[in-house]
Amino acid sequence: MTTFRSLMAAGVAALLTTAALPGLASAEVTVLGWPGGSEETALRAAVEVYNALPNTADTDKVELLFFNRDGFYDKLQADLAAGSDAFDINLIATYSIGRYAPFMEPVDLGTDAEKVFGKPILETMQFEGKQYGVPTDLSLHFMYYRKDLIDALMADDAAKARYAEIAKKYLGKELAPKDPDQWNWDDWAATALYFTKAVNPDSPVRYGTVLQMKNLLFNMMVFQSLPRSYGADWTDASGKVTVDSKAYRTGLELYKKLYDAGATPKDSLSYEYPETNAAWTSGQIATALQWNAAAGELMNPDTAPAVAEDTAVVAPPSGPEGRKDHIHGLGLGLNKSSKHKEGAVRFLKWLASENAALAYAKAGGSPALAPDVVAKIAADRPDLVKLGEFAGAYGYVMNGATSAGALSVYEAQAKEFTAYWAGQKSLDEALAAATRTMTDLLKK
């Protein structure tokens, strides 16, 4: 990481040349986007639409850049701080706006933007009362499940009996199968174990779930809704770090129990978003806690022919504190060092229009849209309707999760929690190390 940071401090202009990115020299507006997944696919589609508009001048046409996901935010921070003009528009997120605001300029998106997104969603891209970007995607998590498998289980008395035996053996309690919309975390775990061939040789699929366990900060966002539903938070009201808690221990131990039992692939310690999608589309997974952005791929017969028709989603399972769903917004804003600000602002204003938002959504993006706007695409993207429902009912932000040190906190958790899941550290060691690092980061 030190080598990467020192390289990036010199600016991406030295690393990303026009030879490596054909066509860059002829474009006026360069957008640094989020690499991989539906966000990249949707952004590419939106840019194609914009560049083809008859009133888009050649000097305003947009070219795209993408960093690697690993270390993305550190590389972006280094470039912005160095005053790089290699890109005019860059990614921002709810949890990083305060970190980047000194190097960006607020933007006026026009009065129609609120009609497209609604005031609360625009506020996910605001800092100190100023608008710093267009909210392109709202991110939270769905519990994906195979409804054909669940329906068959619920209709089979012998299968129900086997399910109860497995729950008793692994979880210490007899449980009966439930509608996934009624699951608590034990119900989900029992279901995952039942649909695991290593546990139940009669399972019609190989794995009951697929866990994102790679040492990566974004995987902590997926995981933390489990301990949050047990009352977890990063700090208490006095600012004391509370990660070493019964709630976090419960969540961490449940993940490890499933991993050790073979309910998720053994290489899950290297899994994140794309590996989870690949596992799901193989047809060998029964459940998966995954980003809502994946719905466009996992529920599409063209991209997931083996499972799309049988894939359904609900909100994450409940704990003693109810259902909880991590939420944040991703968007695009204006680099203060841009040499093409007028063209960049024109693109951002267009991106905040209804036509652009619908084009972005049709291409698989996940914008949170006002009810009358989302209604126009609800038949093709019912997940976007659920996106708004779940965000309003279950969305949360941890104490300290919008601070300057928030991303580093997620990185510290990823390092320690993955080490525990991999058997490299005990639970006590992992939580003690996370507590020390988080205490240092959150007092700044």
Secondary structure as UniProt FT lines:
FT   HELIX           2..9
FT   HELIX           12..14
FT   TURN            18..20
FT   TURN            22..23
FT   HELIX           24..26
FT   STRAND          29..33
FT   HELIX           37..52
FT   TURN            54..55
FT   HELIX           58..60
FT   STRAND          62..66
FT   TURN            70..71
FT   HELIX           72..81
FT   TURN            82..83
FT   STRAND          89..93
FT   TURN            94..96
FT   HELIX           97..100
FT   HELIX           101..103
FT   STRAND          104..105
FT   HELIX           112..117
FT   HELIX           119..122
FT   HELIX           123..125
FT   STRAND          126..127
FT   TURN            128..129
FT   STRAND          130..131
FT   STRAND          134..139
FT   STRAND          141..146
FT   HELIX           147..154
FT   HELIX           157..171
FT   HELIX           180..182
FT   HELIX           185..194
FT   TURN            197..199
FT   TURN            201..202
FT   HELIX           217..223
FT   HELIX           225..228
FT   TURN            229..231
FT   TURN            237..238
FT   HELIX           246..260
FT   TURN            261..262
FT   HELIX           266..270
FT   HELIX           273..281
FT   TURN            282..283
FT   STRAND          287..291
FT   HELIX           292..294
FT   HELIX           295..298
FT   TURN            301..303
FT   TURN            305..307
FT   HELIX           308..310
FT   STRAND          311..314
FT   STRAND          318..319
FT   TURN            320..321
FT   STRAND          322..323
FT   STRAND          325..326
FT   STRAND          328..335
FT   TURN            336..337
FT   HELIX           341..351
FT   HELIX           354..362
FT   TURN            363..364
FT   HELIX           371..374
FT   TURN            375..380
FT   HELIX           382..394
FT   STRAND          395..396
FT   TURN            399..402
FT   TURN            404..405
FT   HELIX           406..421
FT   TURN            422..423
FT   HELIX           427..442
//
